[in-house]
Amino acid sequence: MNALRKSEWLLISFFAYVTVLSPFFPNRPNLRYQPTLLLIGVLAVLSLLARAEKTHGARVIGMVRDWLPILLTLVAFREMELFLPSQFDLQYEMQWVGQDRRLLEGWGLRSAIESLGNAIPFYLEFSYLLVYGLPFYCVGLLYGQGRRASVDLFLSIYLVGTLSAYALFPFFPSRPPRILFPGLDDPHITTWVRQFNLYILRHATIHVGVFPSAHVSSAFAAAWAMFSLFRKRPVFGWTLVVYAISVSLAAIYGRYHYTADVVGGFGVSLVAAALCIARRHQGRASSLAPP
């Protein structure tokens, strides 16, 4: 077990958290023994890979361990569907949609986005689509920059920002505005990318809740990780900050999330940012310590 990486421990901790949390939600009809089985399965797979890396095929198995946490994050996301309530009481959504109306209509956000025709809506929808590949891009970037040794640290920061959002879903059962309020404040421009996003959401997403936005928290967490890993090349971090802001705007404009979800997602990502700051201070303290 000592050979497990930090990112792997984070995943195991999340699945253990869900297992412990399950008995406190007896009103979720789909929730039974599945979290326990998932925890056992994830623990077994990660432990076997860690042990196998010490015996043979270390390089190949090590590379598998670099990428596997990204796939297990998808498993964690799908697991949240088990917390789907038998019914929603709308207490959150009715408050949140009023905030969106003020932002989109009263303050003119939708008009500003559509002021140049298809250009900005297309860009925002495409940014939203690319969230699914963001961790793959970042790990690939580390490989390309000769920083494979930093993959575990990146994944740890990314997972803190992503799994923390998932962990809150059961407490805020809610439905997205595109489903609960169809036609209300919808975009006036529909591109093929939007149609593709809607197709993915219809067939591959969960329906347990939208607060906080994991799209937003994961994108900002990736940005904070890049700032931490490439201190002398902040362009990587700033590029992802711009991207994360684009995802945030797309989430509201496309009616995939409420403004409250986006703000909550950004707030969750600050936990990952705090981890980066703590790491930096720890590094400075180590460098100042007497030999």
C-alpha positions as CSV (number, residue, x, y, z in Angstrom):
1,M,0.0,0.0,0.0
2,N,2.9,2.3,0.6
3,A,3.7,2.3,-3.1
4,L,0.4,4.0,-4.0
5,R,0.7,7.5,-5.4
6,K,-0.9,10.6,-3.9
7,S,-3.4,10.8,-6.7
8,E,-4.4,7.2,-6.2
9,W,-4.9,7.8,-2.4
10,L,-7.2,10.7,-3.3
11,L,-9.3,8.4,-5.5
12,I,-9.5,5.7,-2.8
13,S,-10.4,8.3,-0.2
14,F,-13.2,9.6,-2.4
15,F,-14.7,6.2,-3.0
16,A,-14.4,5.5,0.7
17,Y,-16.1,8.7,1.4
18,V,-19.0,7.8,-0.8
19,T,-19.3,4.4,0.9
20,V,-19.4,6.0,4.3
21,L,-21.9,8.6,3.1
22,S,-24.4,6.2,1.6
23,P,-26.3,5.1,4.7
24,F,-27.1,8.8,5.4
25,F,-29.2,9.0,2.2
26,P,-31.9,6.3,2.7
27,N,-34.3,8.2,0.4
28,R,-32.1,7.6,-2.7
29,P,-33.8,4.6,-4.4
30,N,-30.8,3.6,-6.6
31,L,-28.3,3.6,-3.8
32,R,-27.6,0.2,-2.3
33,Y,-24.3,-1.7,-2.0
34,Q,-22.7,-0.4,-5.2
35,P,-20.3,2.1,-3.4
36,T,-18.7,-0.7,-1.4
37,L,-18.1,-2.8,-4.4
38,L,-16.6,0.1,-6.3
39,L,-14.3,0.9,-3.4
40,I,-13.1,-2.7,-3.2
41,G,-12.6,-2.8,-7.0
42,V,-10.7,0.5,-7.2
43,L,-8.5,-0.4,-4.2
44,A,-7.7,-3.8,-5.7
45,V,-6.8,-2.5,-9.2
46,L,-4.6,0.3,-7.9
47,S,-2.9,-1.9,-5.4
48,L,-2.2,-4.6,-8.0
49,L,-0.8,-2.1,-10.4
50,A,1.5,-0.6,-7.7
51,R,2.7,-4.0,-6.8
52,A,3.2,-5.1,-10.4
53,E,5.3,-2.0,-11.2
54,K,7.9,-3.3,-8.8
55,T,8.3,-6.7,-10.5
56,H,8.2,-6.3,-14.2
57,G,7.2,-3.9,-17.0
58,A,7.8,-1.0,-14.7
59,R,7.8,1.6,-17.4
60,V,4.7,0.5,-19.1
61,I,2.8,0.0,-15.9
62,G,4.0,3.3,-14.6
63,M,2.6,5.0,-17.7
64,V,-0.7,3.2,-17.2
65,R,-0.8,4.6,-13.7
66,D,-0.2,8.1,-15.1
67,W,-3.4,7.9,-17.1
68,L,-5.7,5.6,-15.2
69,P,-6.8,8.2,-12.5
70,I,-8.4,10.2,-15.3
71,L,-10.6,7.3,-16.3
72,L,-11.4,6.6,-12.6
73,T,-12.5,10.2,-12.3
74,L,-15.2,9.3,-14.9
75,V,-16.1,6.3,-12.7
76,A,-16.4,8.6,-9.7
77,F,-18.6,11.0,-11.7
78,R,-20.9,8.2,-12.8
79,E,-21.2,6.9,-9.3
80,M,-22.9,10.1,-8.2
81,E,-25.9,9.0,-10.3
82,L,-26.6,6.6,-7.5
83,F,-27.7,9.5,-5.3
84,L,-30.5,10.5,-7.7
85,P,-33.5,11.4,-5.5
86,S,-37.0,10.1,-6.0
87,Q,-38.1,13.6,-6.6
88,F,-36.7,17.2,-6.6
89,D,-38.3,19.9,-4.6
90,L,-37.0,22.9,-6.7
91,Q,-35.9,24.9,-3.6
92,Y,-32.5,25.7,-5.1
93,E,-33.4,26.1,-8.8
94,M,-36.2,28.7,-8.2
95,Q,-33.7,30.9,-6.5
96,W,-30.9,30.3,-8.9
97,V,-32.9,31.0,-12.1
98,G,-33.7,34.5,-11.0
99,Q,-30.0,35.3,-10.7
100,D,-29.5,34.0,-14.2
101,R,-32.3,36.1,-15.6
102,R,-30.7,39.2,-14.1
103,L,-27.3,38.3,-15.6
104,L,-28.4,37.2,-19.0
105,E,-31.3,39.6,-19.7
106,G,-30.9,42.5,-17.2
107,W,-27.2,42.9,-17.6
108,G,-27.1,41.9,-21.2
109,L,-24.7,39.0,-21.1
110,R,-26.5,37.0,-23.7
111,S,-26.7,40.0,-26.1
112,A,-23.0,40.6,-25.6
113,I,-22.1,37.0,-26.4
114,E,-24.3,37.0,-29.5
115,S,-23.2,40.5,-30.7
116,L,-20.7,39.0,-33.2
117,G,-23.0,36.4,-34.6
118,N,-21.9,32.7,-34.3
119,A,-18.3,33.5,-33.4
120,I,-18.4,33.8,-29.6
121,P,-21.2,31.2,-29.1
122,F,-19.2,28.7,-31.2
123,Y,-16.1,29.4,-29.2
124,L,-17.8,29.0,-25.8
125,E,-19.6,25.8,-26.8
126,F,-16.3,24.4,-28.1
127,S,-14.6,25.3,-24.9
128,Y,-17.3,23.5,-22.9
129,L,-16.9,20.4,-25.1
130,L,-13.1,20.3,-24.6
131,V,-13.5,20.0,-20.8
132,Y,-13.7,16.2,-21.2
133,G,-10.3,16.1,-22.7
134,L,-8.6,18.7,-20.4
135,P,-6.8,16.3,-18.1
136,F,-5.6,14.2,-21.0
137,Y,-4.2,17.4,-22.6
138,C,-2.4,18.5,-19.4
139,V,-0.8,15.1,-18.8
140,G,0.2,15.0,-22.4
141,L,1.7,18.4,-22.0
142,L,3.8,17.3,-19.0
143,Y,5.0,14.3,-21.1
144,G,5.9,16.7,-24.0
145,Q,7.8,19.0,-21.6
146,G,9.8,16.2,-20.1
147,R,7.9,16.5,-16.8
148,R,6.4,13.1,-16.5
149,A,7.7,13.0,-12.9
150,S,5.2,15.8,-12.1
151,V,2.1,13.9,-13.4
152,D,1.2,12.6,-10.0
153,L,1.3,16.1,-8.5
154,F,-0.8,17.5,-11.4
155,L,-3.4,14.8,-11.0
156,S,-3.5,15.3,-7.2
157,I,-4.3,19.0,-7.6
158,Y,-6.7,18.3,-10.4
159,L,-8.5,15.6,-8.5
160,V,-8.9,17.8,-5.4
161,G,-10.7,20.4,-7.5
162,T,-12.8,17.8,-9.3
163,L,-13.7,15.2,-6.7
164,S,-14.5,17.9,-4.1
165,A,-17.3,19.1,-6.5
166,Y,-18.6,15.6,-6.9
167,A,-18.6,15.1,-3.1
168,L,-21.1,17.9,-2.8
169,F,-23.6,16.7,-5.4
170,P,-25.6,14.5,-3.0
171,F,-26.3,17.5,-0.7
172,F,-27.7,19.7,-3.4
173,P,-30.1,17.6,-5.6
174,S,-31.0,19.9,-8.5
175,R,-31.7,19.9,-12.2
176,P,-30.0,22.1,-14.9
177,P,-31.9,25.0,-16.4
178,R,-32.0,23.5,-19.8
179,I,-34.2,20.7,-18.5
180,L,-36.2,22.4,-15.7
181,F,-36.8,25.7,-17.6
182,P,-36.8,24.8,-21.3
183,G,-36.9,27.8,-23.5
184,L,-36.3,30.3,-20.7
185,D,-33.2,32.4,-21.5
186,D,-32.0,29.9,-24.1
187,P,-29.3,31.0,-26.6
188,H,-30.7,32.6,-29.7
189,I,-27.9,31.0,-31.7
190,T,-27.5,27.2,-32.1
191,T,-24.3,25.9,-33.6
192,W,-23.4,22.3,-34.4
193,V,-21.1,22.2,-31.3
194,R,-24.0,23.1,-29.1
195,Q,-26.1,20.3,-30.7
196,F,-23.2,17.9,-30.0
197,N,-22.9,19.1,-26.4
198,L,-26.6,18.6,-25.9
199,Y,-26.3,15.1,-27.4
200,I,-23.5,14.2,-24.9
201,L,-25.5,15.6,-22.0
202,R,-28.6,13.7,-23.0
203,H,-26.8,10.3,-23.2
204,A,-23.7,10.4,-21.0
205,T,-24.3,12.8,-18.1
206,I,-25.7,12.3,-14.6
207,H,-28.9,13.8,-13.3
208,V,-28.4,14.0,-9.6
209,G,-27.4,17.7,-9.3
210,V,-25.6,20.6,-10.9
211,F,-24.2,22.4,-7.9
212,P,-21.3,23.0,-7.8
213,S,-20.2,22.9,-11.5
214,A,-17.4,20.2,-11.8
215,H,-16.7,21.6,-15.3
216,V,-15.7,24.9,-13.8
217,S,-13.9,23.5,-10.7
218,S,-11.8,21.0,-12.7
219,A,-10.9,23.7,-15.3
220,F,-9.7,26.1,-12.7
221,A,-8.0,23.4,-10.7
222,A,-6.0,22.4,-13.9
223,A,-5.0,26.1,-14.2
224,W,-3.8,26.3,-10.6
225,A,-1.8,23.1,-11.1
226,M,-0.1,24.6,-14.2
227,F,0.9,27.7,-12.3
228,S,2.4,25.5,-9.6
229,L,4.3,23.2,-11.9
230,F,5.5,25.9,-14.4
231,R,6.4,28.8,-12.2
232,K,8.8,30.2,-14.7
233,R,6.4,29.7,-17.6
234,P,3.1,31.2,-16.4
235,V,1.7,31.2,-19.9
236,F,0.5,27.7,-19.3
237,G,-1.4,28.7,-16.3
238,W,-2.8,31.9,-17.7
239,T,-4.0,30.1,-20.9
240,L,-6.0,27.7,-18.7
241,V,-7.4,30.5,-16.7
242,V,-8.8,32.1,-19.8
243,Y,-10.0,28.7,-20.9
244,A,-11.7,28.1,-17.5
245,I,-13.4,31.5,-17.7
246,S,-14.7,30.6,-21.1
247,V,-16.1,27.3,-19.8
248,S,-17.8,29.3,-17.0
249,L,-19.5,31.6,-19.5
250,A,-20.5,28.7,-21.7
251,A,-22.1,26.9,-18.7
252,I,-24.3,29.9,-18.0
253,Y,-25.0,31.0,-21.6
254,G,-25.7,27.5,-22.8
255,R,-28.1,26.9,-19.8
256,Y,-26.0,23.9,-18.7
257,H,-25.6,25.4,-15.3
258,Y,-26.9,28.2,-13.1
259,T,-24.6,31.1,-12.2
260,A,-24.6,29.8,-8.6
261,D,-23.1,26.5,-9.9
262,V,-20.3,28.4,-11.6
263,V,-19.5,30.5,-8.6
264,G,-19.6,27.3,-6.4
265,G,-17.3,25.5,-8.9
266,F,-14.8,28.3,-8.7
267,G,-15.0,28.3,-5.0
268,V,-14.3,24.6,-4.9
269,S,-11.3,25.1,-7.1
270,L,-9.8,27.4,-4.5
271,V,-9.2,24.3,-2.4
272,A,-6.9,23.1,-5.1
273,A,-5.3,26.5,-5.3
274,A,-4.7,26.4,-1.5
275,L,-2.9,23.1,-2.0
276,C,-0.6,24.7,-4.6
277,I,0.1,27.6,-2.2
278,A,0.9,25.2,0.6
279,R,3.2,23.2,-1.6
280,R,5.0,26.4,-2.6
281,H,5.5,27.5,1.0
282,Q,6.7,24.0,2.0
283,G,9.2,24.2,-0.9
284,R,10.5,27.6,0.3
285,A,10.8,26.4,3.9
286,S,12.8,23.3,2.8
287,S,15.2,25.5,0.8
288,L,15.7,27.8,3.8
289,A,16.3,25.0,6.3
290,P,19.9,24.6,7.5
291,P,21.8,21.6,5.9
